[in-house]
Amino acid sequence: MKKKALLVGINKYSAETENLRGCINDVINLKDILIQKRGFQPDDIKLVLDEAATDINIKQCLNELVSDAVNGDQLVFGFSGHGVQKGFNQPGEEDGRNEAIVPHNISYQSLITDNELFDIITQRVQSPDIKFTAIYDCCHSGTLARTMSFDDLGNLVIITNRCLNMPDILVLPQRTRSAMIGPYNVLSACKDSETAADLKPQGSDYRGAFSYSLHNVWGNDIDMPINDLEGPVMQGIKEISPHKQTPQYYAVDPALPAL
């Protein structure tokens, strides 16, 4: 039985106006949890950070994560960075748009959609006998509310609004929960229609609000069933952030732990 993880954290983007602050801390903390609480070996956890987190490299590393998976293996994919929607009038999508994660090299063409992630993962993960957990925290940082999107020509569009009087919080659309659910666990920072916060909790470095709360819960009870995560994680977010976000969970078996 193998235990392997791919953890992607992006603070620095090719478009510097989109830089974040808590994403690398998120994945480093998750790495520590996997080692200390679940017996993962450091050499079996691959960190892909900042400039290394291009679309090509993320997809290649994810393919490598699942390529030799067999029944009994435990695999984890974590992503902390930007998330957007891509395209219009997409079949099978309630809002007509695909959800996507944003790699370091921001462009319309480089976005990695939920459908692509699903296809890569399920090429090998086709039953719950391979335990796979995907954790998406597309968190953001700064002092303004902004919307990231792309126009019909694929150009990046940034709409900047007035300061929200939340000094450590920038909120952006967070839409990375996969619309296509496979035989694996999916934990994401908020609903498709909501935004996610990146902030500096008192006594902590910058973190994604979702990751910070989730990791604290796991630090106290790593064996908590997915079905029981909602209450304590939501409470933890409320304690550090006035921003409304509602984490989403899909579990193959909600009575089992996510990790």
Accessible surface in RSA format (square Angstrom, percent):
REM  Atomic radii and reference values for relative SASA: ProtOr
REM  Chains: A
REM  Algorithm: Lee & Richards
REM  Probe-radius: 1.40
REM  Slices: 20
REM RES _ NUM      All-atoms   Total-Side   Main-Chain    Non-polar    All polar
REM                ABS   REL    ABS   REL    ABS   REL    ABS   REL    ABS   REL
RES MET A   1   166.73  86.3  87.39  57.8  79.34 188.9  64.42  54.8 102.32 135.6
RES LYS A   2    65.74  32.1  61.43  37.7   4.31  10.3  56.41  50.8   9.32   9.9
RES LYS A   3    53.15  25.9  47.57  29.2   5.58  13.3  20.11  18.1  33.04  35.2
RES LYS A   4    44.71  21.8  44.71  27.4   0.00   0.0  29.93  26.9  14.78  15.7
RES ALA A   5     2.73   2.5   0.00   0.0   2.73   6.2   0.00   0.0   2.73   7.2
RES LEU A   6     2.07   1.2   2.07   1.5   0.00   0.0   2.07   1.5   0.00   0.0
RES LEU A   7     0.00   0.0   0.00   0.0   0.00   0.0   0.00   0.0   0.00   0.0
RES VAL A   8     0.00   0.0   0.00   0.0   0.00   0.0   0.00   0.0   0.00   0.0
RES GLY A   9     0.00   0.0   0.00   N/A   0.00   0.0   0.00   0.0   0.00   0.0
RES ILE A  10     0.00   0.0   0.00   0.0   0.00   0.0   0.00   0.0   0.00   0.0
RES ASN A  11    24.92  17.2  24.73  23.9   0.19   0.5   6.80  16.4  18.12  17.5
RES LYS A  12   115.19  56.2 115.19  70.7   0.00   0.0  58.57  52.7  56.62  60.3
RES TYR A  13     5.55   2.6   0.00   0.0   5.55  14.4   0.00   0.0   5.55   6.8
RES SER A  14    65.33  55.2  31.78  42.4  33.55  77.3  34.48  73.4  30.86  43.2
RES ALA A  15    29.03  26.7  20.75  32.0   8.27  18.8  29.03  40.9   0.00   0.0
RES GLU A  16   140.12  80.4 125.14  94.7  14.98  35.7  38.49  74.4 101.63  83.0
RES THR A  17   100.07  71.2  82.22  83.3  17.86  42.6  84.02 112.9  16.05  24.3
RES GLU A  18     0.04   0.0   0.04   0.0   0.00   0.0   0.00   0.0   0.04   0.0
RES ASN A  19    56.28  38.8  44.97  43.5  11.31  27.2  18.37  44.2  37.91  36.6
RES LEU A  20     7.74   4.3   0.00   0.0   7.74  19.5   0.00   0.0   7.74  20.8
RES ARG A  21    86.39  36.3  75.55  38.5  10.84  25.8  44.75  61.2  41.64  25.2
RES GLY A  22     0.00   0.0   0.00   N/A   0.00   0.0   0.00   0.0   0.00   0.0
RES CYS A  23     0.00   0.0   0.00   0.0   0.00   0.0   0.00   0.0   0.00   0.0
RES ILE A  24    32.39  18.4  32.39  24.1   0.00   0.0  32.39  23.3   0.00   0.0
RES ASN A  25    47.73  32.9  44.30  42.8   3.42   8.2   7.65  18.4  40.08  38.7
RES ASP A  26     2.67   1.9   2.11   2.1   0.57   1.3   2.24   5.3   0.44   0.4
RES VAL A  27     3.96   2.6   3.60   3.3   0.37   0.9   3.96   3.4   0.00   0.0
RES ILE A  28    72.64  41.3  72.64  54.1   0.00   0.0  72.64  52.3   0.00   0.0
RES ASN A  29    46.56  32.1  45.19  43.7   1.37   3.3   5.08  12.2  41.48  40.1
RES LEU A  30     5.79   3.2   5.79   4.1   0.00   0.0   5.79   4.1   0.00   0.0
RES LYS A  31    47.42  23.1  47.42  29.1   0.00   0.0  10.12   9.1  37.29  39.7
RES ASP A  32    56.56  39.6  56.19  55.9   0.37   0.9   8.77  20.6  47.79  47.7
RES ILE A  33    13.70   7.8  12.89   9.6   0.81   1.9  13.70   9.9   0.00   0.0
RES LEU A  34     0.00   0.0   0.00   0.0   0.00   0.0   0.00   0.0   0.00   0.0
RES ILE A  35    51.38  29.2  41.90  31.2   9.48  22.9  41.90  30.2   9.48  25.7
RES GLN A  36   136.70  76.4  99.66  72.8  37.05  88.2  36.14  76.9 100.56  76.3
RES LYS A  37    86.89  42.4  67.60  41.5  19.29  45.9  30.28  27.3  56.61  60.3
RES ARG A  38    44.71  18.8  39.25  20.0   5.46  13.0  16.69  22.8  28.02  17.0
RES GLY A  39    45.34  55.9   0.00   N/A  45.34  55.9  30.50  83.7  14.84  33.2
RES PHE A  40     2.32   1.2   0.00   0.0   2.32   6.0   0.31   0.2   2.01   5.7
RES GLN A  41   108.74  60.8 107.85  78.8   0.89   2.1  37.50  79.8  71.24  54.0
RES PRO A  42    68.66  50.0  63.51  57.9   5.14  18.7  63.69  52.6   4.96  30.8
RES ASP A  43   144.49 101.2 109.79 109.3  34.70  82.1  36.05  84.8 108.44 108.2
RES ASP A  44    62.41  43.7  53.79  53.5   8.62  20.4   7.52  17.7  54.89  54.7
RES ILE A  45    11.16   6.4   0.00   0.0  11.16  26.9   0.12   0.1  11.04  30.0
RES LYS A  46   103.63  50.6  97.81  60.0   5.82  13.9  50.19  45.2  53.45  56.9
RES LEU A  47    55.97  31.2  29.92  21.4  26.05  65.5  29.92  21.0  26.05  70.1
RES VAL A  48     3.36   2.2   2.31   2.1   1.05   2.5   3.36   2.9   0.00   0.0
RES LEU A  49    52.69  29.3  44.46  31.8   8.23  20.7  44.46  31.2   8.23  22.1
RES ASP A  50    16.41  11.5  16.41  16.3   0.00   0.0   4.25  10.0  12.17  12.1
RES GLU A  51   106.07  60.9  97.41  73.7   8.66  20.6  51.62  99.9  54.45  44.5
RES ALA A  52    51.98  47.8  38.00  58.6  13.98  31.8  49.25  69.4   2.73   7.2
RES ALA A  53     0.00   0.0   0.00   0.0   0.00   0.0   0.00   0.0   0.00   0.0
RES THR A  54    39.36  28.0  39.36  39.9   0.00   0.0  32.74  44.0   6.62  10.0
RES ASP A  55    18.98  13.3  18.98  18.9   0.00   0.0   0.01   0.0  18.97  18.9
RES ILE A  56   126.37  71.9 123.34  91.9   3.02   7.3 124.85  89.9   1.51   4.1
RES ASN A  57    43.42  29.9  42.47  41.0   0.95   2.3  11.81  28.4  31.61  30.6
RES ILE A  58     0.12   0.1   0.12   0.1   0.00   0.0   0.12   0.1   0.00   0.0
RES LYS A  59    56.41  27.5  56.39  34.6   0.02   0.1  24.49  22.0  31.92  34.0
RES GLN A  60    96.24  53.8  91.04  66.5   5.21  12.4  26.86  57.2  69.38  52.6
RES CYS A  61     5.65   4.3   2.82   3.1   2.83   6.6   0.06   0.1   5.59   6.0
RES LEU A  62     0.10   0.1   0.10   0.1   0.00   0.0   0.10   0.1   0.00   0.0
RES ASN A  63    55.34  38.2  55.12  53.3   0.23   0.5  20.49  49.3  34.86  33.7
RES GLU A  64    85.80  49.3  81.04  61.3   4.75  11.3  42.29  81.8  43.50  35.5
RES LEU A  65     7.92   4.4   4.67   3.3   3.25   8.2   7.48   5.3   0.44   1.2
RES VAL A  66     0.00   0.0   0.00   0.0   0.00   0.0   0.00   0.0   0.00   0.0
RES SER A  67    67.11  56.7  48.21  64.3  18.90  43.5  36.83  78.4  30.28  42.4
RES ASP A  68    71.81  50.3  63.92  63.6   7.89  18.7  39.18  92.2  32.63  32.5
RES ALA A  69     1.57   1.4   0.00   0.0   1.57   3.6   0.27   0.4   1.30   3.4
RES VAL A  70    80.75  53.1  76.51  69.3   4.24  10.2  80.75  70.2   0.00   0.0
RES ASN A  71   104.19  71.9  83.15  80.4  21.04  50.7  25.88  62.3  78.32  75.7
RES GLY A  72    36.50  45.0   0.00   N/A  36.50  45.0  31.27  85.8   5.23  11.7
RES ASP A  73     1.58   1.1   0.32   0.3   1.26   3.0   0.00   0.0   1.58   1.6
RES GLN A  74    17.55   9.8  17.55  12.8   0.00   0.0   5.17  11.0  12.38   9.4
RES LEU A  75     0.76   0.4   0.42   0.3   0.34   0.9   0.42   0.3   0.34   0.9
RES VAL A  76     0.37   0.2   0.37   0.3   0.00   0.0   0.37   0.3   0.00   0.0
RES PHE A  77     0.00   0.0   0.00   0.0   0.00   0.0   0.00   0.0   0.00   0.0
RES GLY A  78     1.56   1.9   0.00   N/A   1.56   1.9   1.56   4.3   0.00   0.0
RES PHE A  79     3.78   1.9   0.00   0.0   3.78   9.8   0.62   0.4   3.16   9.0
RES SER A  80     2.31   1.9   2.31   3.1   0.00   0.0   2.31   4.9   0.00   0.0
RES GLY A  81     0.00   0.0   0.00   N/A   0.00   0.0   0.00   0.0   0.00   0.0
RES HIS A  82     0.74   0.4   0.74   0.5   0.00   0.0   0.16   0.2   0.58   0.7
RES GLY A  83     1.60   2.0   0.00   N/A   1.60   2.0   0.00   0.0   1.60   3.6
RES VAL A  84     0.35   0.2   0.32   0.3   0.03   0.1   0.35   0.3   0.00   0.0
RES GLN A  85    14.76   8.3  11.54   8.4   3.22   7.7   0.97   2.1  13.79  10.5
RES LYS A  86    40.64  19.8  40.20  24.7   0.44   1.0  18.23  16.4  22.41  23.9
RES GLY A  87     4.75   5.9   0.00   N/A   4.75   5.9   4.61  12.7   0.14   0.3
RES PHE A  88   105.62  52.8  91.80  56.9  13.83  36.0  92.26  55.9  13.36  38.2
RES ASN A  89   138.72  95.7 111.48 107.7  27.24  65.6  33.14  79.8 105.58 102.0
RES GLN A  90    52.90  29.6  47.95  35.0   4.94  11.8   1.53   3.3  51.37  39.0
RES PRO A  91   125.22  91.3  97.98  89.3  27.24  99.0 110.14  90.9  15.07  93.7
RES GLY A  92    86.64 106.8   0.00   N/A  86.64 106.8  45.22 124.1  41.43  92.8
RES GLU A  93    24.28  13.9  10.07   7.6  14.21  33.8   1.99   3.8  22.30  18.2
RES GLU A  94   188.27 108.1 143.15 108.3  45.12 107.4  68.30 132.1 119.97  98.0
RES ASP A  95    79.86  55.9  50.03  49.8  29.83  70.5  46.90 110.4  32.97  32.9
RES GLY A  96    13.40  16.5   0.00   N/A  13.40  16.5  12.73  34.9   0.67   1.5
RES ARG A  97    47.19  19.8  47.19  24.1   0.00   0.0  15.23  20.8  31.95  19.4
RES ASN A  98    17.17  11.8  17.17  16.6   0.00   0.0   0.00   0.0  17.17  16.6
RES GLU A  99     2.92   1.7   2.77   2.1   0.15   0.4   0.15   0.3   2.77   2.3
RES ALA A 100     1.62   1.5   0.00   0.0   1.62   3.7   1.62   2.3   0.00   0.0
RES ILE A 101     0.85   0.5   0.82   0.6   0.02   0.1   0.82   0.6   0.02   0.1
RES VAL A 102     0.00   0.0   0.00   0.0   0.00   0.0   0.00   0.0   0.00   0.0
RES PRO A 103     0.00   0.0   0.00   0.0   0.00   0.0   0.00   0.0   0.00   0.0
RES HIS A 104    25.98  14.2  25.98  18.1   0.00   0.0  12.91  13.3  13.07  15.2
RES ASN A 105    50.58  34.9  48.63  47.0   1.96   4.7  26.74  64.4  23.84  23.0
RES ILE A 106    24.17  13.8   2.33   1.7  21.84  52.6   2.33   1.7  21.84  59.3
RES SER A 107    41.71  35.2  36.75  49.0   4.97  11.4  34.34  73.1   7.37  10.3
RES TYR A 108    52.83  24.7  52.72  30.0   0.11   0.3  35.56  26.7  17.27  21.3
RES GLN A 109   136.85  76.5 114.08  83.4  22.78  54.2  65.85 140.2  71.01  53.9
RES SER A 110     5.41   4.6   3.36   4.5   2.05   4.7   4.93  10.5   0.49   0.7
RES LEU A 111     2.97   1.7   0.00   0.0   2.97   7.5   0.00   0.0   2.97   8.0
RES ILE A 112     0.00   0.0   0.00   0.0   0.00   0.0   0.00   0.0   0.00   0.0
RES THR A 113    10.45   7.4  10.45  10.6   0.00   0.0   7.52  10.1   2.93   4.4
RES ASP A 114     1.97   1.4   1.13   1.1   0.84   2.0   1.83   4.3   0.14   0.1
RES ASN A 115    48.68  33.6  48.68  47.0   0.00   0.0  13.85  33.3  34.82  33.7
RES GLU A 116    57.15  32.8  54.55  41.3   2.60   6.2  32.42  62.7  24.73  20.2
RES LEU A 117     3.14   1.7   3.14   2.2   0.00   0.0   3.14   2.2   0.00   0.0
RES PHE A 118    37.34  18.7  37.10  23.0   0.24   0.6  37.11  22.5   0.23   0.7
RES ASP A 119    86.52  60.6  76.94  76.6   9.59  22.7  27.90  65.7  58.62  58.5
RES ILE A 120    20.69  11.8  18.48  13.8   2.21   5.3  20.69  14.9   0.00   0.0
RES ILE A 121     0.00   0.0   0.00   0.0   0.00   0.0   0.00   0.0   0.00   0.0
RES THR A 122    22.90  16.3  18.66  18.9   4.24  10.1  10.41  14.0  12.49  18.9
RES GLN A 123    85.08  47.6  61.95  45.3  23.13  55.1  31.48  67.0  53.60  40.7
RES ARG A 124   101.83  42.8  90.39  46.1  11.44  27.2  18.52  25.3  83.31  50.5
RES VAL A 125     0.00   0.0   0.00   0.0   0.00   0.0   0.00   0.0   0.00   0.0
RES GLN A 126   129.49  72.4 102.32  74.8  27.17  64.7  34.00  72.4  95.49  72.4
RES SER A 127    36.69  31.0  34.96  46.7   1.73   4.0  30.30  64.5   6.39   8.9
RES PRO A 128    79.82  58.2  62.00  56.5  17.82  64.8  64.15  53.0  15.67  97.4
RES ASP A 129    84.41  59.1  72.07  71.7  12.34  29.2  12.55  29.5  71.87  71.7
RES ILE A 130     8.75   5.0   8.38   6.2   0.37   0.9   8.38   6.0   0.37   1.0
RES LYS A 131    60.63  29.6  56.97  35.0   3.66   8.7  46.08  41.5  14.55  15.5
RES PHE A 132     1.70   0.8   0.00   0.0   1.70   4.4   0.00   0.0   1.70   4.9
RES THR A 133     1.54   1.1   1.54   1.6   0.00   0.0   0.11   0.1   1.44   2.2
RES ALA A 134     0.00   0.0   0.00   0.0   0.00   0.0   0.00   0.0   0.00   0.0
RES ILE A 135     5.99   3.4   5.40   4.0   0.59   1.4   5.40   3.9   0.59   1.6
RES TYR A 136     1.56   0.7   1.56   0.9   0.00   0.0   0.24   0.2   1.32   1.6
RES ASP A 137     2.36   1.7   2.32   2.3   0.04   0.1   1.93   4.5   0.43   0.4
RES CYS A 138     0.00   0.0   0.00   0.0   0.00   0.0   0.00   0.0   0.00   0.0
RES CYS A 139     0.00   0.0   0.00   0.0   0.00   0.0   0.00   0.0   0.00   0.0
RES HIS A 140     0.32   0.2   0.32   0.2   0.00   0.0   0.00   0.0   0.32   0.4
RES SER A 141     6.90   5.8   2.53   3.4   4.36  10.0   0.00   0.0   6.90   9.7
RES GLY A 142    20.10  24.8   0.00   N/A  20.10  24.8  20.10  55.2   0.00   0.0
RES THR A 143    68.37  48.6  64.59  65.5   3.78   9.0  42.58  57.2  25.78  39.0
RES LEU A 144    55.44  30.9  54.66  39.1   0.77   1.9  54.99  38.6   0.45   1.2
RES ALA A 145    13.99  12.9  13.99  21.6   0.00   0.0  13.99  19.7   0.00   0.0
RES ARG A 146    31.58  13.3  27.08  13.8   4.50  10.7   5.40   7.4  26.18  15.9
RES THR A 147    52.88  37.6  52.85  53.6   0.04   0.1  25.72  34.5  27.17  41.1
RES MET A 148     3.75   1.9   1.04   0.7   2.71   6.5   1.04   0.9   2.71   3.6
RES SER A 149    27.25  23.0  26.92  35.9   0.32   0.7  14.43  30.7  12.81  18.0
RES PHE A 150     7.42   3.7   1.31   0.8   6.11  15.9   1.58   1.0   5.84  16.7
RES ASP A 151    55.48  38.9  44.27  44.1  11.21  26.5  33.51  78.9  21.97  21.9
RES ASP A 152   131.21  91.9  94.72  94.3  36.50  86.3  36.77  86.5  94.44  94.2
RES LEU A 153   151.76  84.5 123.05  88.0  28.71  72.2 128.91  90.5  22.84  61.5
RES GLY A 154    15.09  18.6   0.00   N/A  15.09  18.6   3.24   8.9  11.85  26.5
RES ASN A 155    78.46  54.1  74.50  72.0   3.96   9.5  22.10  53.2  56.36  54.5
RES LEU A 156    60.49  33.7  31.20  22.3  29.29  73.6  31.20  21.9  29.29  78.8
RES VAL A 157    49.96  32.9  47.09  42.6   2.87   6.9  49.95  43.4   0.00   0.0
RES ILE A 158    59.04  33.6  29.86  22.2  29.18  70.3  29.86  21.5  29.18  79.2
RES ILE A 159    95.14  54.1  92.01  68.5   3.13   7.5  95.05  68.4   0.08   0.2
RES THR A 160    76.72  54.6  46.18  46.8  30.54  72.8  32.16  43.2  44.57  67.4
RES ASN A 161    78.16  53.9  66.54  64.3  11.62  28.0  23.54  56.7  54.62  52.8
RES ARG A 162   204.22  85.7 193.26  98.5  10.96  26.1  85.39 116.7 118.83  72.0
RES CYS A 163    74.70  56.5  55.86  62.3  18.85  44.3  29.55  74.9  45.16  48.7
RES LEU A 164    77.42  43.1  58.45  41.8  18.98  47.7  62.83  44.1  14.59  39.3
RES ASN A 165   131.23  90.5 114.87 111.0  16.36  39.4  30.97  74.5 100.26  96.9
RES MET A 166    29.70  15.4  26.72  17.7   2.98   7.1  22.75  19.3   6.96   9.2
RES PRO A 167    99.05  72.2  89.35  81.5   9.70  35.2  93.78  77.4   5.27  32.8
RES ASP A 168    51.93  36.4  50.61  50.4   1.31   3.1   6.96  16.4  44.96  44.8
RES ILE A 169    10.26   5.8   8.65   6.4   1.61   3.9   8.65   6.2   1.61   4.4
RES LEU A 170     3.66   2.0   3.47   2.5   0.19   0.5   3.66   2.6   0.00   0.0
RES VAL A 171    12.95   8.5  11.76  10.6   1.19   2.9  11.76  10.2   1.19   3.2
RES LEU A 172     1.74   1.0   1.55   1.1   0.19   0.5   1.74   1.2   0.00   0.0
RES PRO A 173     7.52   5.5   7.13   6.5   0.38   1.4   7.52   6.2   0.00   0.0
RES GLN A 174     0.31   0.2   0.31   0.2   0.00   0.0   0.00   0.0   0.31   0.2
RES ARG A 175    53.57  22.5  53.57  27.3   0.00   0.0   0.00   0.0  53.57  32.5
RES THR A 176     2.60   1.8   0.02   0.0   2.58   6.2   1.40   1.9   1.20   1.8
RES ARG A 177    62.08  26.1  61.22  31.2   0.86   2.1  10.79  14.7  51.29  31.1
RES SER A 178     6.61   5.6   2.18   2.9   4.43  10.2   2.18   4.6   4.43   6.2
RES ALA A 179    54.04  49.7  16.43  25.3  37.62  85.6  27.10  38.2  26.94  71.4
RES MET A 180    70.38  36.4  65.15  43.1   5.23  12.4  65.53  55.7   4.84   6.4
RES ILE A 181    64.73  36.8  34.91  26.0  29.82  71.9  34.91  25.1  29.82  80.9
RES GLY A 182     6.75   8.3   0.00   N/A   6.75   8.3   5.89  16.2   0.86   1.9
RES PRO A 183    36.15  26.3  28.44  25.9   7.71  28.0  34.65  28.6   1.50   9.3
RES TYR A 184     3.21   1.5   1.78   1.0   1.43   3.7   1.83   1.4   1.38   1.7
RES ASN A 185     9.40   6.5   9.27   9.0   0.13   0.3   0.00   0.0   9.40   9.1
RES VAL A 186     0.39   0.3   0.35   0.3   0.03   0.1   0.35   0.3   0.03   0.1
RES LEU A 187     0.00   0.0   0.00   0.0   0.00   0.0   0.00   0.0   0.00   0.0
RES SER A 188     0.02   0.0   0.02   0.0   0.00   0.0   0.00   0.0   0.02   0.0
RES ALA A 189     0.00   0.0   0.00   0.0   0.00   0.0   0.00   0.0   0.00   0.0
RES CYS A 190     0.30   0.2   0.00   0.0   0.30   0.7   0.00   0.0   0.30   0.3
RES LYS A 191    91.53  44.7  90.54  55.6   0.99   2.4  37.76  34.0  53.77  57.3
RES ASP A 192    52.53  36.8  47.76  47.5   4.77  11.3  20.37  47.9  32.16  32.1
RES SER A 193    97.13  82.1  62.84  83.9  34.29  79.0  51.60 109.9  45.53  63.8
RES GLU A 194    21.49  12.3  15.64  11.8   5.85  13.9  18.39  35.6   3.10   2.5
RES THR A 195    33.28  23.7  32.01  32.4   1.27   3.0  27.34  36.7   5.93   9.0
RES ALA A 196     0.09   0.1   0.09   0.1   0.00   0.0   0.09   0.1   0.00   0.0
RES ALA A 197     0.39   0.4   0.00   0.0   0.39   0.9   0.00   0.0   0.39   1.0
RES ASP A 198     0.00   0.0   0.00   0.0   0.00   0.0   0.00   0.0   0.00   0.0
RES LEU A 199     4.52   2.5   4.52   3.2   0.00   0.0   4.52   3.2   0.00   0.0
RES LYS A 200    95.80  46.7  80.65  49.5  15.15  36.1  47.23  42.5  48.57  51.7
RES PRO A 201     6.06   4.4   0.97   0.9   5.09  18.5   5.76   4.8   0.30   1.9
RES GLN A 202   183.08 102.4 150.38 109.9  32.71  77.9  61.50 130.9 121.58  92.2
RES GLY A 203    85.88 105.9   0.00   N/A  85.88 105.9  43.02 118.1  42.86  96.0
RES SER A 204    23.94  20.2  13.42  17.9  10.52  24.2  15.61  33.2   8.33  11.7
RES ASP A 205    97.17  68.1  92.54  92.1   4.64  11.0  14.40  33.9  82.78  82.6
RES TYR A 206    46.31  21.6  45.51  25.9   0.81   2.1  31.08  23.4  15.24  18.8
RES ARG A 207    19.28   8.1  19.28   9.8   0.00   0.0   4.36   6.0  14.92   9.0
RES GLY A 208     0.00   0.0   0.00   N/A   0.00   0.0   0.00   0.0   0.00   0.0
RES ALA A 209     0.05   0.0   0.00   0.0   0.05   0.1   0.00   0.0   0.05   0.1
RES PHE A 210     0.22   0.1   0.05   0.0   0.17   0.4   0.05   0.0   0.17   0.5
RES SER A 211     4.39   3.7   4.36   5.8   0.04   0.1   0.04   0.1   4.36   6.1
RES TYR A 212    43.09  20.1  42.78  24.3   0.31   0.8  15.48  11.6  27.61  34.0
RES SER A 213     2.99   2.5   0.75   1.0   2.24   5.2   2.15   4.6   0.84   1.2
RES LEU A 214     0.14   0.1   0.14   0.1   0.00   0.0   0.14   0.1   0.00   0.0
RES HIS A 215     6.56   3.6   2.73   1.9   3.84   9.8   2.14   2.2   4.42   5.1
RES ASN A 216    73.33  50.6  67.17  64.9   6.16  14.8  23.11  55.6  50.22  48.5
RES VAL A 217    14.41   9.5  11.83  10.7   2.58   6.2  14.14  12.3   0.27   0.7
RES TRP A 218     0.48   0.2   0.43   0.2   0.05   0.1   0.00   0.0   0.48   0.8
RES GLY A 219    34.77  42.9   0.00   N/A  34.77  42.9  20.90  57.4  13.87  31.1
RES ASN A 220   137.14  94.6 100.65  97.3  36.50  87.9  28.90  69.6 108.24 104.6
RES ASP A 221    60.50  42.4  55.55  55.3   4.95  11.7  19.39  45.6  41.11  41.0
RES ILE A 222    19.13  10.9  16.75  12.5   2.38   5.7  16.75  12.1   2.38   6.5
RES ASP A 223    82.48  57.8  73.74  73.4   8.74  20.7  24.52  57.7  57.96  57.8
RES MET A 224    33.75  17.5  33.06  21.9   0.69   1.7  33.69  28.6   0.06   0.1
RES PRO A 225    39.30  28.6  39.30  35.8   0.00   0.0  39.30  32.4   0.00   0.0
RES ILE A 226     6.68   3.8   3.99   3.0   2.69   6.5   3.99   2.9   2.69   7.3
RES ASN A 227   106.90  73.7  84.11  81.3  22.79  54.9   7.75  18.7  99.15  95.8
RES ASP A 228    76.13  53.3  66.32  66.0   9.81  23.2  20.53  48.3  55.60  55.4
RES LEU A 229     0.00   0.0   0.00   0.0   0.00   0.0   0.00   0.0   0.00   0.0
RES GLU A 230   105.33  60.5 104.29  78.9   1.04   2.5  25.62  49.5  79.72  65.1
RES GLY A 231    46.41  57.2   0.00   N/A  46.41  57.2  37.52 103.0   8.89  19.9
RES PRO A 232    54.45  39.7  42.39  38.6  12.05  43.8  49.51  40.9   4.94  30.7
RES VAL A 233     0.00   0.0   0.00   0.0   0.00   0.0   0.00   0.0   0.00   0.0
RES MET A 234    36.58  18.9  36.58  24.2   0.00   0.0  28.85  24.5   7.73  10.2
RES GLN A 235    93.91  52.5  92.50  67.6   1.41   3.4  35.93  76.5  57.98  44.0
RES GLY A 236    16.82  20.7   0.00   N/A  16.82  20.7  14.97  41.1   1.84   4.1
RES ILE A 237     0.56   0.3   0.56   0.4   0.00   0.0   0.56   0.4   0.00   0.0
RES LYS A 238   135.04  65.9 113.61  69.7  21.43  51.0  62.08  55.9  72.97  77.7
RES GLU A 239   125.99  72.3  87.22  66.0  38.78  92.3  35.60  68.9  90.39  73.8
RES ILE A 240    46.18  26.3  19.51  14.5  26.67  64.3  27.60  19.9  18.59  50.4
RES SER A 241     7.18   6.1   0.00   0.0   7.18  16.5   1.10   2.3   6.08   8.5
RES PRO A 242   107.22  78.1  66.56  60.7  40.66 147.8  79.41  65.6  27.81 172.8
RES HIS A 243    27.87  15.2  19.83  13.8   8.04  20.6  14.93  15.4  12.94  15.1
RES LYS A 244   149.28  72.8 136.81  83.9  12.47  29.7 107.98  97.2  41.30  44.0
RES GLN A 245     0.91   0.5   0.29   0.2   0.62   1.5   0.00   0.0   0.91   0.7
RES THR A 246    29.64  21.1  29.64  30.0   0.00   0.0  24.77  33.3   4.87   7.4
RES PRO A 247     7.81   5.7   3.23   2.9   4.58  16.7   3.23   2.7   4.58  28.5
RES GLN A 248    33.32  18.6  31.17  22.8   2.15   5.1   2.92   6.2  30.40  23.1
RES TYR A 249    43.19  20.2  17.99  10.2  25.21  65.6  17.65  13.3  25.54  31.5
RES TYR A 250    73.03  34.1  70.85  40.3   2.18   5.7  42.18  31.7  30.85  38.0
RES ALA A 251    18.07  16.6   3.25   5.0  14.82  33.7   3.25   4.6  14.82  39.3
RES VAL A 252    56.07  36.9  30.13  27.3  25.94  62.5  31.63  27.5  24.44  66.3
RES ASP A 253    60.79  42.6  56.31  56.0   4.48  10.6  16.31  38.4  44.48  44.4
RES PRO A 254    60.76  44.3  60.76  55.4   0.00   0.0  60.76  50.2   0.00   0.0
RES ALA A 255    70.68  65.0  53.46  82.5  17.22  39.2  57.24  80.6  13.43  35.6
RES LEU A 256    94.93  52.9  94.93  67.9   0.00   0.0  94.93  66.7   0.00   0.0
RES PRO A 257    25.97  18.9  25.46  23.2   0.52   1.9  25.46  21.0   0.52   3.2
RES ALA A 258     0.07   0.1   0.00   0.0   0.07   0.2   0.00   0.0   0.07   0.2
RES LEU A 259     3.14   1.8   0.04   0.0   3.11   7.8   0.67   0.5   2.48   6.7
END  Absolute sums over single chains surface
CHAIN  1 A    10896.9       8777.2       2119.8       5519.4       5377.5
END  Absolute sums over all chains
TOTAL         10896.9       8777.2       2119.8       5519.4       5377.5
